[in-house]
Amino acid sequence: MSIFASDALKGEHVLVTGATGGIGSETAKVLAEMGALITVTGRREDKLNQMAAGIREVMPDADVFTHAADLGNEEERNKLVKSAEKAYGPITLLVNHAGISGGGPIEQLEQEDMERVMHLNYTSTVLLTQLVYESMKKQQKGAIVNVTSLSGLRGTYGGTAYAGSKFAMTGFTHSMALEAIEQGVRVNAVSPGFVDTNMGRASAEKKADRQGSSLSEVVKASIPSGRMTKSREVANTIAFLLTDVAENIVGESVKISGGSVLR
Ligand SMILES: NC(=O)c1ccc[n+]([C@@H]2O[C@H](COP(=O)([O-])OP(=O)(O)OC[C@H]3O[C@@H](n4cnc5c(N)ncnc54)[C@H](OP(=O)(O)O)[C@@H]3O)[C@@H](O)[C@H]2O)c1
């Protein structure tokens, strides 16, 4: 059940990357419930189709277009934007979820791994945004939400590559926000801590292994609310930032930390 009106994003065309993932699939559902035309992407076509079918099952009238693409590849990024715009017209909203973890403590960091993380989490995301921004600029309207992380706001043990890429996205978000608002386009970020997805659980388990404790002990000790964030909570925050209600929220990194990072 959505907390938003069923026509809150009517007429908007939103591109959701990382839509096969834990957070992205939930965001796609929330945005479909708000009446948006949605293009969903990820590399796994079967998972995309499954996800779109799941949405249509509960919302038979939902407009969902699927296009599988590796965002690390320039040609595939170009094709994605072209086919999305052919399906539903100019993209007016963009949610950048696609991201990977990787790297480790500095002694173990390998150049290849570091470049893989930076290439997707930063370079490819920025280049896709640049493509979509072209049509937003023509329309003099749009909103972009980058899913960064608390690791993009403060250091984390073993985060030399991942946190590095997310700090880069924070810098990108804040800088682009200043330029884009002059064109009527709002750019913000959502910065969650541990989210209850495969990626979030794997990262909490890594921390637990290092400390010789369990996942639930790590969660209790490091998050004042005592629990991981649900994907739906991230999705609802993204959805809010995409609506006109958030009209004067520009260049923010909205933390979802359960009280673990307060500043
Ligand atoms: N989970 C957490 O605790 C947490 C906390 C803070 C921030 N975040 C951030 O939130 C975002 C989503 O996280 P999640 O937990 O939902 O992770 P996830 O379930 O692993 O999803 C990652 C998504 O990225 C896509 N992806 C990976 N490589 C890609 C590529 N080369 N081209 C296109 N798509 C690609 C995956 O799709 P395919 O596999 O189909 O390609 C998948 O849809 C990430 O940016 C992550 O850094 C997560």
The ligand as an SDF file (V2000), in Angstrom:
LIG
                    3D

 48 52  0  0  0  0  0  0  0  0999 V2000
   22.2340   -2.5530    0.6550 N   0  0  0  0  0  0  0  0  0  0  0  0
   22.8210   -1.6460    1.3950 C   0  0  0  0  0  0  0  0  0  0  0  0
   23.0570   -1.8300    2.6130 O   0  0  0  0  0  0  0  0  0  0  0  0
   23.1900   -0.3110    0.7960 C   0  0  0  0  0  0  0  0  0  0  0  0
   23.5510    0.7380    1.6690 C   0  0  0  0  0  0  0  0  0  0  0  0
   23.8780    1.9600    1.1310 C   0  0  0  0  0  0  0  0  0  0  0  0
   23.8620    2.1560   -0.2250 C   0  0  0  0  0  0  0  0  0  0  0  0
   23.5340    1.1280   -1.0550 N   0  0  0  0  0  0  0  0  0  0  0  0
   23.5480    1.3830   -2.4970 C   0  0  0  0  0  0  0  0  0  0  0  0
   22.2560    1.1710   -3.0180 O   0  0  0  0  0  0  0  0  0  0  0  0
   22.3420    0.7010   -4.3690 C   0  0  0  0  0  0  0  0  0  0  0  0
   21.5050   -0.5840   -4.5240 C   0  0  0  0  0  0  0  0  0  0  0  0
   21.9420   -1.5060   -3.5590 O   0  0  0  0  0  0  0  0  0  0  0  0
   21.2150   -2.9250   -3.3430 P   0  0  0  0  0  0  0  0  0  0  0  0
   21.4040   -3.3050   -1.9320 O   0  0  0  0  0  0  0  0  0  0  0  0
   19.8700   -2.8920   -3.9350 O   0  0  0  0  0  0  0  0  0  0  0  0
   22.2030   -3.8290   -4.2060 O   0  0  0  0  0  0  0  0  0  0  0  0
   21.9060   -5.0590   -5.2040 P   0  0  0  0  0  0  0  0  0  0  0  0
   20.6960   -5.7980   -4.7610 O   0  0  0  0  0  0  0  0  0  0  0  0
   23.2030   -5.7780   -5.3230 O   0  0  0  0  0  0  0  0  0  0  0  0
   21.5730   -4.3100   -6.5750 O   0  0  0  0  0  0  0  0  0  0  0  0
   22.5680   -3.7460   -7.3690 C   0  0  0  0  0  0  0  0  0  0  0  0
   21.9630   -3.3810   -8.7070 C   0  0  0  0  0  0  0  0  0  0  0  0
   22.9940   -2.8360   -9.5640 O   0  0  0  0  0  0  0  0  0  0  0  0
   22.8770   -3.4450  -10.8470 C   0  0  0  0  0  0  0  0  0  0  0  0
   24.1720   -3.4960  -11.5290 N   0  0  0  0  0  0  0  0  0  0  0  0
   25.3500   -3.9730  -11.0610 C   0  0  0  0  0  0  0  0  0  0  0  0
   26.2900   -3.8800  -12.0230 N   0  0  0  0  0  0  0  0  0  0  0  0
   25.6950   -3.3300  -13.1110 C   0  0  0  0  0  0  0  0  0  0  0  0
   26.1330   -2.9770  -14.4040 C   0  0  0  0  0  0  0  0  0  0  0  0
   27.4120   -3.1560  -14.8010 N   0  0  0  0  0  0  0  0  0  0  0  0
   25.2490   -2.4690  -15.2860 N   0  0  0  0  0  0  0  0  0  0  0  0
   23.9550   -2.2700  -14.9220 C   0  0  0  0  0  0  0  0  0  0  0  0
   23.4810   -2.5620  -13.7050 N   0  0  0  0  0  0  0  0  0  0  0  0
   24.3390   -3.0880  -12.8090 C   0  0  0  0  0  0  0  0  0  0  0  0
   22.3670   -4.8540  -10.5420 C   0  0  0  0  0  0  0  0  0  0  0  0
   21.7060   -5.3680  -11.6790 O   0  0  0  0  0  0  0  0  0  0  0  0
   22.2010   -6.6660  -12.5020 P   0  0  0  0  0  0  0  0  0  0  0  0
   22.8720   -7.5770  -11.5510 O   0  0  0  0  0  0  0  0  0  0  0  0
   20.9320   -7.2030  -13.0920 O   0  0  0  0  0  0  0  0  0  0  0  0
   23.1030   -6.0900  -13.5190 O   0  0  0  0  0  0  0  0  0  0  0  0
   21.3710   -4.5870   -9.4340 C   0  0  0  0  0  0  0  0  0  0  0  0
   20.1300   -4.2330   -9.9840 O   0  0  0  0  0  0  0  0  0  0  0  0
   23.8260    0.5170   -4.6570 C   0  0  0  0  0  0  0  0  0  0  0  0
   24.3060    1.6580   -5.3390 O   0  0  0  0  0  0  0  0  0  0  0  0
   24.4460    0.4400   -3.2710 C   0  0  0  0  0  0  0  0  0  0  0  0
   25.7930    0.8600   -3.2680 O   0  0  0  0  0  0  0  0  0  0  0  0
   23.1850   -0.1020   -0.5770 C   0  0  0  0  0  0  0  0  0  0  0  0
  1  2  1  0
  2  3  2  0
  2  4  1  0
  4  5  1  0
  4 48  2  0
  5  6  2  0
  6  7  1  0
  7  8  2  0
  8  9  1  0
  8 48  1  0
  9 10  1  0
  9 46  1  0
 10 11  1  0
 11 12  1  0
 11 44  1  0
 12 13  1  0
 13 14  1  0
 14 15  2  0
 14 16  1  0
 14 17  1  0
 17 18  1  0
 18 19  2  0
 18 20  1  0
 18 21  1  0
 21 22  1  0
 22 23  1  0
 23 24  1  0
 23 42  1  0
 24 25  1  0
 25 26  1  0
 25 36  1  0
 26 27  1  0
 26 35  1  0
 27 28  2  0
 28 29  1  0
 29 30  1  0
 29 35  2  0
 30 31  1  0
 30 32  2  0
 32 33  1  0
 33 34  2  0
 34 35  1  0
 36 37  1  0
 36 42  1  0
 37 38  1  0
 38 39  2  0
 38 40  1  0
 38 41  1  0
 42 43  1  0
 44 45  1  0
 44 46  1  0
 46 47  1  0
M  CHG  2   8   1  16  -1
M  END
$$$$
